[in-house]
């Protein structure tokens, strides 16, 4: 059952990521359905929803700052698009599940955050969902620092809010 829940969480997030980046706001209803399914069938703690909401808020705030400082440029102008807000909620749902292998190691959290998370934005750039106000390298380096810190913060919040590891037994 452990593999099935992790697999559903991972596949669900990747489906939401691709759909939201590629189709934008048109994919929000399906992503919302995936997130609701996650909450009903995968979430093992009643505190997971507050964690998802808090991480979503932090992510929207950080990406909004990146828009304000012209690191990210979206076609709609002055704010992050709704599809990206939804993507933050879908990402937050991975912290207790498909990313839980990072829980015990701050070094791994820093490393994964710094190396892999910025690649998601670069993929979004390749899909023309976002443009960068800086060079690709500068943007990657900025995002690496931000995401290294965010990953550690998100797992700290998970430990404080959820208070226990999710059991897949």
Secondary structure, 3 states (H helix, E strand, C coil): CHHHHHHHHHHHHHHHHHHHHHHHHHHHHHHHHHHHHHHHHCCCCCCHHHHHHHHHHHHHHHHHHHHHCCCEEECCECCCCHHHHHHHHHHHCCCCCCCHHHCCCHHHHHHHHHHHHHHHHHHHHHCCCCEECCCHHHHHHHHHHHHHHHHHHHHHHHHHHHCCCCCCC
